[in-house]
């Protein structure tokens, strides 16, 4: 399992590194606070695979990092290999 820290994710952004950022939280959570990316709730992730490129680096995030790990497992089981999850989620950021 590949983890990425918030600092490393920001560095990737600053460097212009290509990746797909996916928020696996529910829409109401995404609307309340997010760090960008596409909102695909965990329950809809498998059915949305047509919208997720398998040949790109994918970074998943959620509130605490639990749902993003589950999302990684679901995508990995379907052949995705370049998967990362935001370690610790965004919960600490949303309280700032």
C-alpha positions in Angstrom: 0.0 0.0 0.0 1.3 3.4 -1.0 0.8 6.3 1.4 1.4 9.9 0.7 1.6 12.6 3.3 -0.1 16.0 3.0 3.3 17.7 2.6 4.3 15.3 -0.3 0.9 15.7 -2.0 1.4 19.5 -1.9 4.9 19.1 -3.3 3.5 16.9 -6.1 1.0 19.7 -6.9 3.7 22.4 -6.8 5.9 20.4 -9.1 3.0 19.8 -11.5 3.2 16.1 -11.2 0.3 14.4 -12.9 -2.1 12.4 -10.8 -5.8 12.0 -10.3 -7.2 13.0 -7.0 -10.3 11.3 -5.8 -12.3 12.1 -2.6 -14.1 8.9 -1.6 -16.2 10.7 1.1 -20.0 11.4 0.7 -21.1 14.4 -1.3 -22.2 16.4 1.8 -18.7 15.9 3.3 -17.0 17.0 0.0 -19.2 20.1 -0.2 -18.4 21.1 3.4 -14.6 20.8 3.0 -12.4 19.4 0.3 -8.9 19.7 -1.1 -9.9 19.4 -4.7 -10.3 16.4 -6.8 -13.3 14.5 -8.0 -15.9 13.3 -5.5 -16.6 9.6 -6.0 -18.1 8.1 -2.8 -16.6 4.8 -1.7 -19.9 3.0 -2.4 -19.9 4.2 -6.0 -16.2 3.7 -6.7 -16.3 0.3 -8.4 -19.3 1.4 -10.6 -17.3 4.6 -11.6 -14.2 2.8 -12.8 -14.9 3.9 -16.3 -14.2 7.5 -15.1 -10.9 6.5 -13.4 -7.9 6.1 -15.7 -6.0 2.9 -14.9 -2.8 4.2 -16.5 -2.4 7.2 -14.2 -1.3 7.7 -10.6 -4.4 7.8 -8.4 -4.5 9.5 -5.0 -7.5 8.7 -2.8 -8.5 10.7 0.2 -11.2 10.7 2.9 -11.6 12.2 6.4 -9.3 9.9 8.4 -7.7 7.6 5.8 -9.8 4.5 6.4 -12.2 4.8 3.4 -9.3 5.7 1.1 -7.5 2.5 2.1 -10.6 0.5 1.3 -10.9 2.3 -2.0 -7.3 1.4 -2.8 -8.0 -2.2 -2.1 -11.1 -2.2 -4.3 -9.2 -0.6 -7.2 -6.2 -2.8 -6.8 -8.4 -5.9 -6.9 -9.5 -4.7 -10.4 -6.0 -4.2 -11.7 -5.1 -0.6 -10.8 -1.5 -0.4 -9.7 -0.5 3.2 -9.3 -2.5 3.8 -6.1 -1.8 6.1 -3.1 -3.9 7.2 -0.2 -3.6 10.4 1.8 -2.1 9.2 5.1 -4.3 10.4 8.0 -6.9 11.8 5.7 -8.0 15.5 5.7 -9.7 15.5 9.1 -7.0 17.6 10.8 -7.0 20.1 7.9 -10.8 20.6 8.0 -10.6 21.7 11.7 -8.0 24.4 10.9 
